[in-house]
């Protein structure tokens, strides 16, 4: 039996950086200002925006405070992205699926 994840999304969930790329222009602030407000380096913000780095719990807390939506949404987005990536890139052919008794 092939291992198949029951997930409604056939495409990869968006990386949190993609959402940030949409949100930042709406703030009227530039990326350097946003990085300064978050207390992170410009390069760290650019790495997230370019989907090269994940949103860590620390960054999620900062984003949640800055945008007023809490850390959890940023962490859920990152977790969904990471899980999809793992399910589609990790070689699982030698990992059995246990049957619950």
C-alpha positions as CSV (number, residue, x, y, z in Angstrom):
1,X,0.0,0.0,0.0
2,X,1.4,3.4,-0.9
3,X,1.7,6.1,1.7
4,X,-0.7,8.9,1.0
5,X,-1.3,11.9,3.1
6,X,-4.9,13.0,3.4
7,X,-4.5,16.7,2.8
8,X,-6.9,18.8,0.8
9,X,-4.2,20.9,-0.7
10,X,-2.5,19.5,-3.8
11,X,-0.2,22.5,-4.0
12,X,2.3,23.6,-1.4
13,X,0.9,26.0,1.2
14,X,2.3,29.5,1.0
15,X,5.4,30.3,2.9
16,X,4.8,33.1,5.5
17,X,7.3,35.2,3.5
18,X,4.8,35.3,0.6
19,X,2.1,36.8,2.8
20,X,4.6,39.3,4.2
21,X,5.5,40.4,0.7
22,X,1.8,41.2,0.2
23,X,1.3,42.9,3.6
24,X,4.3,45.1,3.8
25,X,3.4,47.5,0.9
26,X,-0.1,47.9,2.6
27,X,1.6,49.3,5.7
28,X,3.1,52.3,3.9
29,X,6.5,51.3,5.4
30,X,9.5,50.0,3.5
31,X,11.3,46.7,4.3
32,X,14.1,48.3,6.2
33,X,11.6,50.1,8.4
34,X,9.7,46.8,9.0
35,X,13.0,45.0,9.9
36,X,13.9,47.8,12.3
37,X,10.4,47.6,13.9
38,X,10.8,43.9,14.3
39,X,14.2,44.2,15.8
40,X,15.8,42.0,13.2
41,X,18.4,42.6,10.5
42,X,17.4,43.7,7.0
43,X,19.0,40.5,5.7
44,X,17.0,38.3,8.0
45,X,13.8,39.9,6.8
46,X,14.8,39.6,3.2
47,X,15.7,35.9,3.7
48,X,12.1,35.3,5.0
49,X,10.6,37.3,2.2
50,X,12.6,35.3,-0.3
51,X,11.5,32.1,1.4
52,X,15.1,31.1,2.1
53,X,14.6,31.1,5.9
54,X,11.6,29.9,8.0
55,X,9.6,32.0,10.4
56,X,10.9,30.9,13.8
57,X,8.8,31.2,17.0
58,X,10.8,34.3,18.0
59,X,10.1,36.0,14.6
60,X,6.5,34.8,14.8
61,X,6.0,36.5,18.1
62,X,7.5,39.7,16.7
63,X,5.3,39.5,13.6
64,X,2.2,38.8,15.7
65,X,2.9,41.8,17.8
66,X,3.7,44.1,14.9
67,X,0.6,43.2,12.9
68,X,-1.7,42.5,15.9
69,X,-2.6,39.0,14.9
70,X,-0.6,36.9,17.3
71,X,2.3,34.5,16.8
72,X,0.1,31.4,16.2
73,X,-1.0,32.3,12.7
74,X,2.6,32.8,11.6
75,X,3.7,29.5,13.2
76,X,0.7,27.6,11.6
77,X,1.6,28.9,8.2
78,X,5.3,27.9,8.7
79,X,4.3,24.4,10.0
80,X,1.9,23.8,7.1
81,X,4.6,24.8,4.6
82,X,7.2,22.7,6.3
83,X,5.0,19.6,6.6
84,X,4.0,19.8,2.9
85,X,7.7,20.1,1.9
86,X,8.6,17.1,4.1
87,X,5.7,15.0,2.8
88,X,6.8,15.7,-0.8
89,X,10.6,15.5,-0.5
90,X,11.4,13.0,2.1
91,X,12.0,9.4,0.8
92,X,9.5,7.3,2.8
93,X,9.5,4.2,0.7
94,X,11.3,2.2,3.5
95,X,9.1,3.5,6.3
96,X,6.2,1.1,7.1
97,X,2.7,2.3,8.0
98,X,1.5,0.6,11.2
99,X,-2.0,-0.7,11.4
100,X,-3.8,0.2,14.6
101,X,-5.1,-2.9,16.4
